[in-house]
Amino acid sequence: MPTFEELVAEGAAVPTDGWDFSWFAGRATEERPSWGYVARLTAALSAASSALDLQTGGAEVYAEALGRAGRRPGRVRATESWPPNLALARRRLAAWDGAVAEVPDDAPLPFPDGAFDLVSSRHPTTQHWGEIARVLAPGGTYLCQGIGSGTHRLLAEALLGPRPEPDEPTADLVAAAARAAGLQVVDLRSQACRVEFGDVGAVVHFLRKVVWTVPDFSVERYRHQLLALHRRIERDGAFVSWSQRYLLQARRPG
């Protein structure tokens, strides 16, 4: 069995570019929400004439859904704010003549009013509701899977100790914001999803990749807590945390 030091070193060495989580195979698992976001996005893309994916990351999910769609939209666009992800997204979307704009997550969108009949976003850090409503065509759809309140609270507390009540959005608050922007909420769901980490190296890589879980994370800063987690995983077989997810589908009246 690898030692604590070997596992930590391995988790610290893995590149964190993009949102490809395949490295975790056999080391960590996350339950998927029951609504099947990729299947829903695939169906929406098959019916769309122009599509925009916001905060696309490396376009991993967007490209997968485009590849599955029966017909592709005539115009494929995306936004991303982090340069390493921007390069990945542009390469992935080249097969669909897709263009990816470099846009800060909370900035106005560089697209005309009513430019897209489908706008999507998976795990956005923020949602600029006025801009989403503006670029949607009348009758257009906004489809989002978001990160809900309390996600990975147990993992954060394992390193940081007891935390204050989370202030992330709940599904109901997100729906209220969409309605305030003039959108009609068509579907709203939420679910807690079980996450298991099978070794401390997977924890280290996850915390380096999903940086908002423990914002000041480094191996040296949290070595004592990581060692305690390592011993806990050895004893119990896994460390269990929970991710909170919500699905919002909304429509611009038209």
Secondary structure as UniProt FT lines:
FT   HELIX           4..13
FT   HELIX           22..24
FT   TURN            25..27
FT   STRAND          28..30
FT   TURN            34..35
FT   HELIX           37..47
FT   STRAND          50..53
FT   TURN            57..58
FT   HELIX           60..68
FT   STRAND          75..80
FT   HELIX           83..93
FT   HELIX           94..96
FT   STRAND          99..102
FT   TURN            105..106
FT   TURN            113..114
FT   STRAND          116..122
FT   HELIX           129..135
FT   STRAND          136..147
FT   TURN            149..152
FT   HELIX           153..160
FT   HELIX           171..180
FT   TURN            181..182
FT   STRAND          184..197
FT   HELIX           200..209
FT   TURN            211..212
FT   TURN            215..216
FT   TURN            219..222
FT   HELIX           223..236
FT   STRAND          239..251
//
